[in-house]
């Protein structure tokens, strides 16, 4: 799939320009569409770099989304927007997708890769925000703060220590000891909690946290269970009625991971029976697409239950950091072809194009099916046009290859057209 041809009326910046990096396609014609109220720091950064940015609050229906991305070169989303193969089929100009959050399960990664569209996210920027929310929930549930607050707001004075506990000395069981789980571990230990964790991958314990051999061991020994796992087939409904029965009577359950990993009906039954002492849920199997939409959940109205509208990473600090991080990755790909941080295509960290004594070289970005002989065919095409290669990077990932060629100045159009005609070619883009 060839990208838009380079316009013949491009005004190229001078070599001495330090305000805008030179590109073969005018930046103001490269259109970013940012959905779901992405923090304005992203727009500000991209506009400073010369791009045109459209910002839309909230998510869109599939039909509206398909229309919105029809002329977009880059789209930015958060967790509600679903980009599947049907949407991608409408996005003929799309170069890249930015997920301004931790997860990328809302995007059909394989379909995007098959079109040569890298997908970026920000796996680290809101780690602390989620971890702090977990600690706040643990304390609030132990002290029944939400119930006491609701009573006071309703004019009822309920001063009692019954059912109210310190967290010091309690055992926290963490399922998934990655970036967030390990941060929770450190903060919980600082409060005097004992920490154990279970993870399917080898992970290094921080502080005095202890790895356990099985999920069942964790469930049976913990006063609090906190989930920090991705949404996969393996984690789907991993906490259901059977797992809840293994938990201690009066234990607490927290899910700030993904809505698909916990059976909420089973949690509701355990709360009503008294087997669970409380719960905090920030993520749900079905979530409203925008603020003020109707929301229903099996846990509504139950005692000592904290329900929050997917705000684990929603702090000003985290959202600003995510905006800057993902916007920077997207801009680098558009500007110089770097795919560092992409989750679905080979990663290549590329230098900025610099002029030589012959002028500014062309940079050819070539996504292709990873089969033997493709690189040789590319070289033959370049040789047939007398093109001298001054730099080359090749990266592969599964059945996808990505080669970046810096070629001495010349007429790039016939070269790009011939590369496009190679049977294994997925996408060709020429920079400068």
C-alpha positions as CSV (number, residue, x, y, z in Angstrom):
1,X,0.0,0.0,0.0
2,X,1.7,3.2,-1.2
3,X,1.4,6.4,0.8
4,X,0.2,9.7,-0.6
5,X,2.4,10.9,-3.4
6,X,4.8,13.8,-2.6
7,X,3.1,17.0,-3.8
8,X,5.1,18.9,-6.5
9,X,4.4,22.2,-4.8
10,X,6.1,21.4,-1.5
11,X,8.1,24.3,0.0
12,X,11.1,22.6,1.5
13,X,12.6,24.1,4.6
14,X,16.2,25.3,4.4
15,X,19.0,23.1,5.8
16,X,19.5,25.7,8.6
17,X,15.9,25.6,9.8
18,X,15.7,24.6,13.5
19,X,12.0,25.2,13.9
20,X,10.6,22.4,11.8
21,X,12.4,19.3,10.7
22,X,12.4,18.8,7.0
23,X,10.1,16.2,5.5
24,X,9.0,15.4,2.0
25,X,5.4,15.9,2.8
26,X,4.4,19.2,4.4
27,X,3.7,18.7,8.1
28,X,0.6,20.9,8.2
29,X,-1.0,18.4,5.8
30,X,-0.3,15.4,8.2
31,X,-3.5,15.1,10.2
32,X,-3.6,13.7,13.7
33,X,-7.0,12.8,15.2
34,X,-7.1,12.5,19.0
35,X,-10.2,11.0,20.6
36,X,-11.5,10.5,24.2
37,X,-10.3,13.7,25.7
38,X,-6.6,13.0,25.5
39,X,-4.6,15.4,27.6
40,X,-3.9,18.7,25.8
41,X,-0.2,18.3,26.2
42,X,-0.3,15.9,23.3
43,X,-1.9,18.4,21.0
44,X,0.4,21.1,22.1
45,X,3.5,19.0,21.4
46,X,2.3,17.9,18.0
47,X,1.2,21.3,16.9
48,X,4.6,22.7,18.0
49,X,6.1,20.1,15.6
50,X,4.0,21.5,12.8
51,X,1.3,18.9,12.5
52,X,-2.5,19.5,12.1
53,X,-4.4,18.1,15.1
54,X,-8.1,17.5,15.5
55,X,-9.2,16.7,19.1
56,X,-12.6,15.0,19.8
57,X,-14.0,14.5,23.3
58,X,-15.4,11.0,24.0
59,X,-15.3,7.9,21.9
60,X,-17.2,7.3,18.7
61,X,-19.4,4.6,17.3
62,X,-17.9,2.3,14.7
63,X,-19.5,4.2,11.8
64,X,-18.4,7.6,13.2
65,X,-15.0,6.3,13.9
66,X,-14.6,4.9,10.4
67,X,-15.5,8.3,9.0
68,X,-13.2,10.2,11.4
69,X,-10.2,8.2,10.4
70,X,-10.9,8.2,6.7
71,X,-8.5,11.1,6.1
72,X,-6.4,10.7,9.2
73,X,-2.7,10.0,9.0
74,X,-2.4,9.2,12.8
75,X,-5.1,8.4,15.3
76,X,-4.8,8.7,19.1
77,X,-7.2,6.8,21.4
78,X,-7.6,5.7,25.0
79,X,-9.2,2.6,26.3
80,X,-12.8,2.8,25.1
81,X,-12.3,3.2,21.3
82,X,-12.2,-0.1,19.5
83,X,-10.1,-0.2,16.3
84,X,-10.7,-3.5,14.4
85,X,-10.1,-4.7,10.9
86,X,-13.4,-3.0,9.7
87,X,-12.3,0.4,11.0
88,X,-8.8,-0.1,9.5
89,X,-10.3,-0.9,6.1
90,X,-11.6,2.7,6.0
91,X,-8.3,4.3,7.1
92,X,-6.4,4.2,3.9
93,X,-4.0,7.0,4.8
94,X,-3.3,5.9,8.4
95,X,0.4,5.7,9.3
96,X,0.2,4.9,13.0
97,X,-2.0,4.5,16.0
98,X,-1.3,5.8,19.5
99,X,-2.9,4.3,22.5
100,X,-2.7,7.0,25.2
101,X,-2.9,4.4,28.0
102,X,-1.2,1.2,29.2
103,X,-3.1,-1.4,27.2
104,X,-3.4,-2.0,23.5
105,X,-6.1,-4.8,23.5
106,X,-8.6,-2.2,22.1
107,X,-6.7,-2.4,18.8
108,X,-6.6,-5.3,16.4
109,X,-2.8,-5.4,16.5
110,X,-2.4,-8.2,13.8
111,X,-4.6,-6.3,11.3
112,X,-2.7,-3.1,11.9
113,X,0.7,-4.8,11.5
114,X,-0.6,-6.5,8.3
115,X,-1.1,-2.9,6.9
116,X,2.3,-1.6,8.1
117,X,0.7,0.5,10.8
118,X,2.7,0.5,14.1
119,X,0.8,0.8,17.4
120,X,2.3,2.7,20.3
121,X,1.3,2.9,24.0
122,X,2.7,4.2,27.3
123,X,3.3,1.3,29.6
124,X,5.0,3.2,32.4
125,X,3.6,6.7,32.7
126,X,0.5,6.0,34.9
127,X,2.0,3.3,37.0
128,X,2.3,5.4,40.2
129,X,-1.3,6.7,39.8
130,X,-2.8,3.3,39.7
131,X,-0.6,2.0,42.6
132,X,-1.7,4.9,44.8
133,X,-5.4,4.3,44.0
134,X,-4.9,0.6,45.1
135,X,-3.4,1.7,48.4
136,X,-6.2,4.2,49.0
137,X,-8.8,1.5,48.3
138,X,-7.1,-1.0,50.7
139,X,-7.2,1.6,53.5
140,X,-10.7,2.8,52.7
141,X,-12.2,-0.8,52.6
142,X,-10.5,-1.7,55.9
143,X,-12.0,1.4,57.5
144,X,-15.3,1.2,55.7
145,X,-14.8,4.9,54.8
146,X,-17.2,5.0,51.9
147,X,-20.1,3.6,53.9
148,X,-19.3,6.0,56.8
149,X,-19.1,8.9,54.4
150,X,-22.4,8.0,52.7
151,X,-24.1,7.7,56.1
152,X,-22.8,11.1,57.2
153,X,-24.0,12.7,53.9
154,X,-27.4,11.2,54.5
155,X,-27.5,12.7,58.0
156,X,-26.8,9.5,60.0
157,X,-24.1,9.5,62.7
158,X,-22.4,6.1,62.8
159,X,-19.4,6.2,65.0
160,X,-18.2,2.7,65.7
161,X,-15.0,0.6,65.5
162,X,-16.9,-2.5,64.5
163,X,-15.5,-4.0,61.3
164,X,-12.9,-1.3,61.1
165,X,-9.2,-2.4,60.9
166,X,-5.7,-1.2,60.4
167,X,-3.9,-2.5,57.3
168,X,-0.7,-3.0,59.3
169,X,0.0,-6.7,59.6
170,X,-2.5,-7.7,57.0
171,X,-1.5,-9.9,54.0
172,X,-1.8,-8.5,50.5
173,X,-1.8,-11.0,47.7
174,X,-0.9,-9.5,44.3
175,X,-1.8,-11.3,41.1
176,X,0.5,-10.0,38.4
177,X,3.8,-8.6,39.6
178,X,4.6,-6.3,36.7
179,X,5.1,-2.5,36.7
180,X,2.0,-1.7,38.7
181,X,1.9,-4.8,40.9
182,X,5.5,-4.3,42.1
183,X,4.8,-0.6,42.8
184,X,1.8,-1.6,44.9
185,X,4.0,-4.1,46.7
186,X,6.5,-1.4,47.7
187,X,3.9,1.0,49.0
188,X,2.0,-1.7,50.9
189,X,5.2,-2.8,52.7
190,X,5.8,0.8,53.7
191,X,2.4,0.6,55.5
192,X,3.4,-2.5,57.3
193,X,1.6,-5.1,55.2
194,X,2.9,-8.5,54.4
195,X,3.1,-9.0,50.6
196,X,3.0,-12.2,48.5
197,X,2.5,-12.4,44.8
198,X,1.8,-14.8,41.9
199,X,2.9,-14.3,38.3
200,X,3.2,-16.7,35.4
201,X,6.5,-15.1,34.4
202,X,9.7,-15.1,36.5
203,X,9.8,-11.8,38.4
204,X,12.2,-10.4,41.0
205,X,10.6,-9.7,44.4
206,X,11.0,-6.2,45.7
207,X,11.6,-5.6,49.4
208,X,10.3,-8.6,51.5
209,X,7.6,-9.6,49.0
210,X,7.3,-13.4,48.6
211,X,6.5,-15.3,45.4
212,X,4.0,-18.2,45.9
213,X,3.9,-21.3,43.7
214,X,0.2,-21.1,42.7
215,X,-2.8,-18.9,42.5
216,X,-4.7,-21.1,44.9
217,X,-2.0,-20.6,47.6
218,X,-2.3,-16.9,47.2
219,X,-6.1,-16.9,47.4
220,X,-6.1,-19.0,50.5
221,X,-3.5,-17.0,52.4
222,X,-4.3,-13.3,51.6
223,X,-6.5,-10.8,53.5
224,X,-6.6,-8.6,50.3
225,X,-6.4,-9.7,46.7
226,X,-5.4,-7.1,44.1
227,X,-5.3,-7.9,40.4
228,X,-2.8,-6.5,37.9
229,X,-2.9,-8.6,34.8
230,X,-3.6,-7.9,31.1
231,X,-6.7,-9.0,29.2
232,X,-5.9,-12.3,27.6
233,X,-7.6,-15.6,27.0
234,X,-5.7,-17.0,30.0
235,X,-6.9,-14.2,32.3
236,X,-10.5,-14.1,31.2
237,X,-12.7,-14.6,34.2
238,X,-9.7,-15.9,36.2
239,X,-11.5,-14.9,39.4
240,X,-14.9,-16.6,39.5
241,X,-17.0,-18.3,42.1
242,X,-14.5,-21.2,42.6
243,X,-11.6,-18.8,43.2
244,X,-13.7,-16.6,45.5
245,X,-14.6,-19.6,47.7
246,X,-10.9,-20.2,48.2
247,X,-10.4,-16.8,49.7
248,X,-10.5,-16.1,53.4
249,X,-13.9,-15.2,54.9
250,X,-14.0,-11.5,55.1
251,X,-11.2,-11.0,52.6
252,X,-11.2,-8.0,50.2
253,X,-11.0,-8.1,46.4
254,X,-9.7,-5.3,44.2
255,X,-9.7,-5.1,40.4
256,X,-7.9,-2.2,38.8
257,X,-6.7,-4.3,35.8
258,X,-9.2,-5.2,33.1
259,X,-12.9,-5.7,33.3
260,X,-12.8,-9.2,31.8
261,X,-10.7,-10.8,34.5
262,X,-13.3,-10.9,37.3
263,X,-16.8,-12.4,37.3
264,X,-18.8,-9.6,39.0
265,X,-21.9,-11.7,39.5
266,X,-19.8,-14.1,41.6
267,X,-18.4,-11.2,43.5
268,X,-21.9,-9.8,44.2
269,X,-23.0,-13.2,45.5
270,X,-20.0,-13.5,47.8
271,X,-20.6,-10.0,49.2
272,X,-24.3,-10.6,49.8
273,X,-23.5,-13.9,51.6
274,X,-20.8,-12.2,53.7
275,X,-17.9,-14.4,52.4
276,X,-16.2,-11.3,51.0
277,X,-15.8,-8.3,53.3
278,X,-15.6,-5.7,50.5
279,X,-14.5,-5.0,47.0
280,X,-13.1,-2.2,44.9
281,X,-13.6,-2.2,41.1
282,X,-12.4,0.4,38.6
283,X,-12.8,-1.6,35.4
284,X,-15.9,-3.3,34.0
285,X,-16.8,-5.8,31.2
286,X,-18.9,-3.1,29.6
287,X,-18.2,0.6,30.1
288,X,-20.1,3.7,28.9
289,X,-18.5,5.4,25.9
290,X,-18.7,8.9,27.5
291,X,-19.3,10.7,30.7
292,X,-22.9,10.9,32.0
293,X,-24.0,7.8,30.0
294,X,-26.1,5.3,32.0
295,X,-24.0,2.7,33.9
296,X,-25.2,-0.5,35.5
297,X,-23.2,-3.1,37.5
298,X,-24.0,-6.1,39.7
299,X,-22.2,-4.5,42.6
300,X,-24.2,-1.3,42.9
301,X,-25.8,-0.7,46.2
302,X,-23.8,-3.3,48.2
303,X,-22.1,-2.5,51.4
304,X,-18.3,-1.7,51.5
305,X,-18.0,-1.6,47.8
306,X,-16.0,1.1,45.9
307,X,-17.0,1.6,42.3
308,X,-14.9,4.0,40.2
309,X,-15.3,4.9,36.5
310,X,-12.0,3.5,35.2
311,X,-9.9,6.3,36.8
312,X,-6.9,4.3,37.9
313,X,-4.5,6.2,35.7
314,X,-6.6,9.3,35.5
315,X,-4.5,11.9,37.4
316,X,-3.3,15.1,35.8
317,X,0.3,14.0,36.2
318,X,-0.2,10.6,34.6
319,X,-2.3,11.9,31.7
320,X,0.2,14.6,30.9
321,X,3.1,12.2,31.0
322,X,1.2,9.7,28.8
323,X,0.4,12.5,26.3
324,X,4.0,13.6,26.0
325,X,5.3,10.0,25.8
326,X,2.9,8.7,23.1
327,X,2.9,11.9,21.1
328,X,6.7,11.8,21.0
329,X,6.7,8.2,19.7
330,X,4.2,9.0,17.0
331,X,6.0,12.1,15.9
332,X,9.3,10.2,15.7
333,X,7.8,7.6,13.4
334,X,6.3,10.2,11.1
335,X,9.4,12.3,11.1
336,X,12.1,9.7,10.7
337,X,10.5,6.2,10.7
338,X,11.6,5.1,14.2
339,X,9.4,2.3,15.5
340,X,10.9,2.2,19.0
341,X,8.1,1.5,21.5
342,X,5.7,0.0,18.9
343,X,4.0,-3.2,20.2
344,X,3.1,-4.9,16.9
345,X,5.9,-4.2,14.4
346,X,9.7,-4.7,14.5
347,X,11.4,-2.0,16.6
348,X,14.0,0.2,14.9
349,X,15.6,3.2,16.5
350,X,16.7,5.5,13.7
351,X,18.8,8.7,13.6
352,X,17.5,11.9,12.2
353,X,18.2,12.4,8.5
354,X,21.1,14.7,8.1
355,X,22.3,16.4,4.8
356,X,25.5,15.3,3.2
357,X,27.7,17.0,0.7
358,X,25.4,15.6,-2.0
359,X,22.3,17.0,-0.3
360,X,19.7,15.4,1.9
361,X,19.3,11.6,1.3
362,X,16.0,9.9,0.8
363,X,14.9,7.6,3.6
364,X,12.8,4.7,2.3
365,X,10.6,2.9,4.9
366,X,9.6,-0.6,3.7
367,X,7.2,-2.9,5.6
368,X,7.1,-6.4,4.0
369,X,6.3,-10.0,4.6
370,X,9.2,-11.7,6.3
371,X,10.2,-14.3,3.7
372,X,13.6,-15.1,2.2
373,X,14.9,-13.0,-0.6
374,X,13.0,-9.7,0.0
375,X,16.1,-7.8,0.9
376,X,18.0,-9.0,-2.1
377,X,15.1,-7.9,-4.3
378,X,15.1,-4.5,-2.7
379,X,18.8,-4.2,-3.4
380,X,18.3,-5.2,-7.0
381,X,15.7,-2.5,-7.5
382,X,18.0,0.2,-6.0
383,X,20.9,-1.0,-8.1
384,X,18.8,-0.9,-11.3
385,X,18.3,2.8,-10.7
386,X,21.9,3.5,-9.8
387,X,20.9,4.4,-6.2
388,X,23.7,4.4,-3.6
389,X,22.7,3.2,-0.2
390,X,24.4,5.2,2.6
391,X,22.6,3.5,5.5
392,X,20.4,0.4,6.1
393,X,18.5,-1.0,9.1
394,X,16.6,-4.3,9.0
395,X,14.4,-5.6,11.8
396,X,12.0,-8.5,11.8
397,X,9.2,-9.7,14.1
398,X,7.4,-12.9,13.4
399,X,6.1,-12.7,9.8
400,X,6.8,-9.0,9.4
401,X,9.9,-7.3,8.2
402,X,10.9,-3.6,8.3
403,X,13.8,-2.3,6.4
404,X,14.9,1.4,6.4
405,X,17.2,2.5,3.6
406,X,19.0,5.9,3.4
407,X,19.7,6.5,-0.3
408,X,21.7,9.3,-2.0
409,X,19.5,12.1,-3.4
410,X,17.8,11.5,-6.7
411,X,14.3,10.9,-8.1
412,X,12.6,8.7,-5.5
413,X,9.3,8.2,-7.3
414,X,10.3,5.5,-9.8
415,X,12.2,3.6,-7.0
416,X,9.2,3.8,-4.7
417,X,6.9,2.6,-7.5
418,X,9.1,-0.4,-8.2
419,X,9.4,-1.3,-4.5
420,X,5.6,-1.1,-4.2
421,X,5.3,-3.7,-7.0
422,X,7.4,-6.3,-5.1
423,X,5.0,-9.1,-4.2
424,X,6.0,-9.2,-0.5
425,X,5.6,-5.4,0.0
426,X,3.1,-4.3,2.6
427,X,3.8,-0.5,2.6
428,X,6.4,1.9,1.2
429,X,6.9,5.4,2.5
430,X,9.6,7.8,1.4
431,X,10.9,10.5,3.7
432,X,12.4,13.6,2.0
